[in-house]
Amino acid sequence: MNRFHYSLAIAGMLTSTQSIAQDRPNIILFLVDDMGVMDTSVPFLTDAEGNVQTHPLNEWYHTPNMERLAEQGIRFSTFYAQSVSSPSRTSIMTGQNAARHRTTNWINSESNNRTEFGPHDWNWEGLTSQMPVYPKLLQEAGYRTIHVGKAHFGCIGSEGEDPRNVGFDVNIGGNSIGQPGSYYGEWGYGYIKGNKSRAVPGLEKYHGSDVFLTDALTLEAEAEMTKAIKEGKPFYLNMSHYAVHQPFEADKRYLDKYKNSGKGHMAEAFATLVEGMDKSLGDLMQYLEEQGIAENTLILFLGDNGGDAPLGGPADYGSSAPLRGKKGSEYEGGVRVPFIAAWAKPDAKNKFQKKYPIAQNAVQLQQGTVMDLYPTILSVAHVKSPKHYALDGADLKKLLQGKEDKNHRDDFLMHFPHGEHRANYFTTYRKGDWKLIYYYNPETTGEPSWKLYNLKEDPYETSNLAEKHPEQTALLLKLMKERLVKENALYLLDEPENSLSANLQGKLRHFLEDSVRFYNCQFVISTHSPFLLSMKGAKIYDLDSLPVSVKQWTELENVREWFDFFESHREKFI
């Protein structure tokens, strides 16, 4: 109560200061870790006619503040992220697809988690100070830029490890780790008990207390926003919660609500993490009201990848039901996330809202992606993106008004050239109603290399239509390849010489060489073909040797066998 009255006492003074000094709106990106589109009481999915549908998981979770935010603004029925954390966060910060910025997998804090067969040149160090990330541009435009919570922008020792190197004035709780050591203050968020290697830094004042991690981060965010208000500066807050990522430690304030559900202890704990996150959203909205700046503040709410709810059952179903798949998956449950945009206090007369109006209690059926946040945030802040900078996203301004934007792209590419992390070597490509999943190395003998789904008719991806619609499959393969080339992606090719004559292998070699030379492509190729092994500039790893070593193609045992064979029959070629 004391805090409430104190806040009201200073609200009038701060409002007048802001009205004079503030010429740009405040922006809050409220990012929830591992929150999929079904981890909320807000229904996002729609039927074929565009009507919102409530599903059982929407009735399981309690997120009243998300409901309030959705009523004040617009939610997207289809909003895409990458299926794991680091690629999404890098895409948000850069406005580029993962295939282009090459952080295509989650970043391991301590070491390069490239597998033996993964790409050697993927960007596991993440963001650098040289990248024109939008917090840096906002900072240059006079914003106080605040990062609170999970960063996971880079590994230990990289520039991205500290958010202050990539455009933030303030960093609280962010470093290279991807999950908290603990959510409990009495455990020091991992320092006292729990996973010490993943302990959350910078919150020592709460150690030994009963302050849950989500609340501690919220309190710190409010303190930093207060500093910005006193300075008369607009602020950008990257409110990046560790919730609802594992460890699934229960927020005991809400546990009674979920007990005896029949869903298991971890699922119940997960639901409390969701509700605690929702409380943080409500606390921030209340804070903005108390400070008299709610109408000047835009809130963008989203998850960073598909859900990871520990609900049991097959990996393809359950945690994101009725969608198929979960975090790390190639299916919709792995890449669909909640997205809501709203002014913290809608006011049609507000100067910022006049320039950037947002529909209320609306649902946008046209798709958006995490790459769209970069140009959208800069547009709201009236800051230009750098000239000649390659953006894969676009301003959502028209879509946020509830209108159709025929110029907004209707395709989405997720490139995952990695194995042994929930999924294995795939690229997904959606264009309109159609979605293609291409597998570079099918795990099961006889499994198809690609799958085709019509998401309008089959939103839950139950029927593979690749054989039934070969022309559509071929078209999406062509468009997917074009997009990969445009984004300078890494390509995985598994023994492409199979079924090719010597003449065609030679032509393939020239094609690959030209693609590298003229289109800046990079290929990761598993092959025994001497034609492909002899490509100009190829770096060859001999996987038949222990330890694996780099060799010239003429040193490889299988190539030597070809040489010896033809050498022994030299006279027959004369």
Buried (B, 14 or more C-beta within 10 A) or exposed (E): EEEEEEBEEBBEEBBEBBEEEBEBBBBBBBBBBBBBBBBBBBBBBBEEEEEBEEBEBBEBBBBBBBBBBBBBBBBBBBBBBBBBBBBBBBBBBBBBBBBBBBBBBBBBBEEEBBEEBBBEEBBBBBBBEEBBBBBBBBBEBBBBBBBBBBBBBBBBEBBBBBBBBBBBBBBBBBBBBBBBBBBBBBBBBBBBBBBEEBBBBBBEEBBEBEBBBBBBBBBBBBEBBBBBBEEBBBBBBBBBBBBBBBBBBBBEBBBEEBEEEEBEBBBBBBBBBBBBBBBBBBBBBBBBBBBBBBBBBBBBBBBBBBBBBBBEEEBBBBBBBBBBBBBBBBBBBBBBBBBBBBBBBBBEEBEBBEEBBBBBEBBBEBBBBBBBBBBBBBBBBEBEBEEEEBBBBBBBBBBBBBEEBEEBBEBBBBBBBBBEBBBBBBBBBBBEEBBBBBBBEBEEEEEBEBBBBBBEEBBBBEEBBBEEBEEBBEBBBEBBBEBBBBBBBBBBBBEBBEEBEEEEBBEBBEEBBEBBEEEEBBBBBBBBBBBBBBBEEBEBBBEEEEEEEEBEBEEBEEBEEEEEEEEEEEEEEE
